[in-house]
């Protein structure tokens, strides 16, 4: 923080130093990042994408994305017919790796072992 006091054309600077623990600093940074991510994701709320685009974003197949919709782990917007549409903001928030990790009970597998 910088405070400027202008007395007879002289600028005085003041520096404030805060002492915080590492864990408190991490909490503050995590809250800030989460808040900023939410703002970024909200920009894409009205952008609709198909299952193939979601699959490209998460590095998987459209068929896998449809399985997540049917199992209830990923929400699709209601549309006419069999076409699934997704809000890009929700797609970006979706943690595909976390869901995959939970599916296998905390164990990780290579693609050939699924």
Secondary structure, 3 states (H helix, E strand, C coil): CCCCEEECCEEECCCCCCCCCHHHHHHHHHHHHHHHHHHHHHCCCCCEEEHHHHHHHHCCCHHHHHHHHHHCCCCCECCCCCCCEEEHHHHHHCCHHHHHHHHCCCCCCCHHHC
